[in-house]
Amino acid sequence: MRRLPPRPRAARAKAGLLAIAFAFAIAGCGTESGAPGGLSAPGATATTTGTIRAQKVMQLTRTHEETGMTLLEGPAFHPDGGLFVVDVTAPPGKPKVLRVDVRRKTVRAVHTDGRGAYTSAQFSPYDGRLYLTDYAHGEIVSLAPDGGDPRTFFAGEVDGARMNPDDIAFDEKGHLYVSDSRGLSEGAAHGRVVRIDREGGKVTVLADGLAATNGISFDEAYRGLWISELTENRISYLRLGEGGEAEARHTAIRVDGGIAQTDSIAVDADGNLYQGLHGRPAVVVYDRHGERLATVEVPARAEGLESATNVAITPGGTKAYMTVSGPGGGHLYTFDALGKGTRQSNGG
């Protein structure tokens, strides 16, 4: 979840959508395998200075007149190769879930509604449906892969407080692990990690007292979760037991972001972390030991881009795609990842 340029509190009344926009304001060419990929332009590669220059694939959205912004999130590959993204601040009636054909460089709308403000998208390994976090309403919604058959998977309070669900990570059995960004508006460390079983019937708080929980992803072995805390610019590691219970937690990486803040996280097959940034159109790459390996940057000539929130890496390949947004619209950029893509390489 990203924070966008500040807007007046009164704007939140518009169709219920700007409540999420205001909350955000407070904060925030590889080897191909399988169907996706095949862009004619070569992917960007790392230089000797540790900088990876990303290349523009295409523009997906423009700033919405109704909300004064656009914010791409989510990127998640469907097994058939389609790349799904969400536009968090799309107004009612405008596309809120988009499907991108990265080979043909085409995009089409697959879902809209009059209510949701969706901050992430993930496909469940259990039922194959697309799960969306509705930050504004504290709900998790699921869709058929074609965007139809919307269902509310979870709604209501968790331990007496409504969630602000941001990102999702699925374990191998299809249970959900959700970053709950409670406390962002107040600047208080009320963030949580919430586990919801795949049927939606059992909900457990695995960690609390977090600073605006944002990105969440399993490590490459499914032994624990990497969690970014936006208002402290740090990445924590939550070790899990065999039943998905929390065993231990510690601060793993402190991100020197300057004016930028930690956003969503993706993890490749080698265990490398791709940490998106809000406030700078860049992604920072770390290994599992916290060593900074590279920074993915958009070209200096790109204007009107302020954040690189999220990353998805082609399953089985190394071509990566990152969502980049700002006053100049919502864009998709590509670069060469340092490891191959897996389920955890869809960032939140």
Secondary structure, 3 states (H helix, E strand, C coil): CCCCCCCCHHHHHHHHCHHHHHHHHHCCCCCCCCCCCCCCCCCCCECCCCEEECEEEEEEECCECCCCECCEEEEEECCCCCEEEEECCCCCCCCCEEEEECCCCEEEEEECCCCCCEEEEEECCCCCCEEEEECCCCEEEEECCCCCCCEEEECCEECCEECCEEEEEECCCCCEEEEECCCCCCCCCCEEEEEECCCCCCEEEEEEEECCEEEEEECCCCCEEEEEEHHHCEEEEEEECCCCCEEEEEEEEECCCCCCEEEEEEECCCCCEEEEEECCCEEEEECCCCCEEEEEECCCCCCCCCEEEEEEECECCCEEEEEEEECCEEEEEEEECCCCECHHHECC
